[in-house]
Protein backbone atom coordinates (compact mmCIF):
# COMPACT_ATOMS: atom_id res chain seq x y z
CA UNK A 1 0.00 0.00 0.00
CA UNK A 2 1.17 3.50 -0.77
CA UNK A 3 2.70 5.20 2.30
CA UNK A 4 0.51 8.30 1.86
CA UNK A 5 -2.64 6.16 1.88
CA UNK A 6 -1.42 4.30 4.96
CA UNK A 7 -0.90 7.57 6.84
CA UNK A 8 -4.38 8.78 5.90
CA UNK A 9 -5.97 5.51 7.00
CA UNK A 10 -4.07 5.61 10.31
CA UNK A 11 -5.64 9.00 11.11
CA UNK A 12 -9.24 7.87 10.46
CA UNK A 13 -11.27 6.77 13.50
CA UNK A 14 -12.67 3.26 13.61
CA UNK A 15 -16.35 2.98 12.72
CA UNK A 16 -18.94 1.32 14.91
CA UNK A 17 -20.76 -1.72 13.63
CA UNK A 18 -24.30 -1.16 12.42
CA UNK A 19 -25.78 -4.44 13.59
CA UNK A 20 -27.29 -4.76 17.05
CA UNK A 21 -26.37 -8.46 16.86
CA UNK A 22 -22.64 -7.82 16.56
CA UNK A 23 -22.02 -8.05 20.35
CA UNK A 24 -23.61 -11.51 20.23
CA UNK A 25 -21.79 -12.67 17.09
CA UNK A 26 -19.65 -15.29 18.78
CA UNK A 27 -22.64 -16.67 20.70
CA UNK A 28 -24.67 -16.89 17.48
CA UNK A 29 -21.81 -18.67 15.68
CA UNK A 30 -21.48 -21.21 18.48
CA UNK A 31 -25.22 -21.82 18.62
CA UNK A 32 -25.30 -22.42 14.85
CA UNK A 33 -22.41 -24.88 15.20
CA UNK A 34 -24.52 -26.68 17.82
CA UNK A 35 -27.35 -26.84 15.27
CA UNK A 36 -29.75 -24.33 16.85
CA UNK A 37 -32.22 -22.91 14.33
CA UNK A 38 -32.36 -19.21 13.52
CA UNK A 39 -35.74 -19.03 15.28
CA UNK A 40 -34.36 -20.65 18.42
CA UNK A 41 -31.45 -18.21 18.43
CA UNK A 42 -33.79 -15.23 17.97
CA UNK A 43 -36.01 -16.44 20.84
CA UNK A 44 -32.96 -17.03 23.07
CA UNK A 45 -31.58 -13.54 22.41
CA UNK A 46 -34.98 -12.05 23.17
CA UNK A 47 -35.48 -14.00 26.39
CA UNK A 48 -31.94 -13.71 27.72
CA UNK A 49 -30.80 -10.27 26.50
CA UNK A 50 -34.00 -8.46 25.49
CA UNK A 51 -32.84 -8.17 21.88
CA UNK A 52 -35.81 -7.93 19.50
CA UNK A 53 -34.86 -9.81 16.34
CA UNK A 54 -36.59 -12.18 13.95
CA UNK A 55 -35.31 -15.51 12.70
CA UNK A 56 -34.71 -13.95 9.28
CA UNK A 57 -32.73 -11.16 10.98
CA UNK A 58 -30.44 -13.72 12.58
CA UNK A 59 -30.17 -15.52 9.24
CA UNK A 60 -29.18 -12.30 7.47
CA UNK A 61 -26.59 -11.55 10.16
CA UNK A 62 -25.02 -15.00 9.78
CA UNK A 63 -25.16 -14.90 5.98
CA UNK A 64 -23.40 -11.51 5.84
CA UNK A 65 -20.60 -12.83 8.02
CA UNK A 66 -20.15 -16.05 6.07
CA UNK A 67 -17.85 -16.29 3.08
CA UNK A 68 -17.66 -18.89 0.35
CA UNK A 69 -14.34 -20.64 -0.36
CA UNK A 70 -15.60 -24.00 -1.60
CA UNK A 71 -16.74 -24.73 1.96
CA UNK A 72 -18.94 -22.65 4.23
CA UNK A 73 -16.62 -20.85 6.63
CA UNK A 74 -17.53 -18.52 9.46
CA UNK A 75 -15.46 -15.39 9.90
CA UNK A 76 -11.76 -16.18 9.90
CA UNK A 77 -11.21 -15.11 13.51
CA UNK A 78 -13.42 -17.90 14.89
CA UNK A 79 -11.59 -20.73 13.17
CA UNK A 80 -14.92 -22.59 12.97
CA UNK A 81 -15.53 -24.37 9.68
CA UNK A 82 -18.65 -26.14 8.43
CA UNK A 83 -17.98 -28.03 5.25
CA UNK A 84 -20.57 -28.73 2.60
CA UNK A 85 -18.39 -30.96 0.47
CA UNK A 86 -20.19 -33.95 -0.99
CA UNK A 87 -19.32 -37.42 0.27
CA UNK A 88 -17.55 -39.69 -2.15
CA UNK A 89 -19.84 -41.92 -4.20
CA UNK A 90 -19.03 -45.41 -5.36
CA UNK A 91 -20.06 -45.65 -9.02
CA UNK A 92 -20.04 -49.45 -9.08
CA UNK A 93 -23.19 -51.45 -9.77
CA UNK A 94 -25.60 -51.61 -6.84
CA UNK A 95 -27.05 -55.07 -6.06
CA UNK A 96 -30.56 -53.62 -6.51
CA UNK A 97 -29.88 -53.07 -10.22
CA UNK A 98 -29.19 -49.35 -10.15
CA UNK A 99 -25.95 -47.81 -11.35
CA UNK A 100 -24.70 -44.35 -10.51
CA UNK A 101 -22.63 -42.12 -12.72
CA UNK A 102 -22.56 -38.45 -11.67
CA UNK A 103 -22.57 -37.39 -15.32
CA UNK A 104 -25.62 -39.51 -16.23
CA UNK A 105 -29.20 -39.71 -14.95
CA UNK A 106 -30.17 -42.67 -12.76
CA UNK A 107 -31.59 -45.64 -14.65
CA UNK A 108 -32.04 -49.39 -14.28
CA UNK A 109 -29.17 -51.58 -15.36
CA UNK A 110 -30.39 -53.44 -18.49
CA UNK A 111 -28.47 -56.59 -17.50
CA UNK A 112 -30.86 -57.33 -14.58
CA UNK A 113 -34.50 -58.29 -14.77
CA UNK A 114 -34.66 -59.06 -18.51
CA UNK A 115 -34.54 -62.61 -19.81
N, C-alpha and C positions, 0 to 999 in steps of 0.2 A: 504494500500500500504506500502511496505517496506520503512523504513525511508531513507535508502541509495538511493533507486530509486527516492524518492521524492526530495532529495537534488540534484541529478543529473538533474532531470527535471527542477528544479528551476533555474539552471545555464544556461540552453539552451535558446537561443533567440527565440522569436516568429517568425514563418514563414509567409511570405506574401502569400495572396491568388493568385491562378494562373489564375483565371477567370477575364477578363476585365469587366464582368457584375456584379461582386460582389458589387461595389459601388452603383449599381442601384437595388440591391436585394429587398429592401423593396418596392420600386416603382413597380417593376415587380410583386411582390406578391399582392400588392393592385390592380394593373390593372387586374390580373387574377381573383381576387375575384369580380371585377366589370365586369367580363365576356368579357374582351378584348381578341382577338385571339393572338396567338403567332406572326402572321404576322403583326398585328396592333401594337403590342408592339415593334417589331423589327423596323418597319417604324418610330414609335414615337421616339425611342432612336436615330435613325439615323438623323431625322429631328431636334430634340431638342438638342442632346448632341454630334452629330457627331460620334456616335459609329457605326461601320460597323459590323452588325450581321445579320444572317439569321433567319427565323422563326424557323428552326430546331435547331439553336444554342440557341435560347431562350428556346425552349422546353427542350433541354438537360440540360440547367442550372436549370430549374424548377424541372425537374425529379431528378436530383442529389441531390437537397435540399429538396426532399419530402420523407417522410418515411411512411411505411405501418404498421398500428396498428389496422387493422379492419376497419379503416376509413382513407381517405386521410387526412394527416395533414401536413401543412407547418412547417418549422423549429420551434422548441419549443419556441424560443424567441418571435415570432410574436403573438402567442396565437390565430392565425387564423385557423379555422378548416372547411374543406369542407367534409361533410359526403357523402359516397356513399352507405349507408345502404338502403336496399330495403324496399319499403312501405309494410305495412301489406296487405295481400290478404284475402278476404272473400272466403272461399271454399264452400259456399252454392250454390245451384242451381240458375243459372241465368235465368231470364224469357225468354231469347231467346232460351233456350234448351241446352246451354253449361254448363258443370260443370268444375271446376278447382280443381285439386289436384296437389300440387307441385311435388309429387313423380310419377305422371302418365302423359302420354301425353294427349293433349286436344282431346276430342271426343264428338260427339253428345250424349245427354242423350237418351237412348232407349225408355223411357217412353213417349216421345213427338213425334208426327208426324206419329206414326204407329197405325193402327186400328186393 
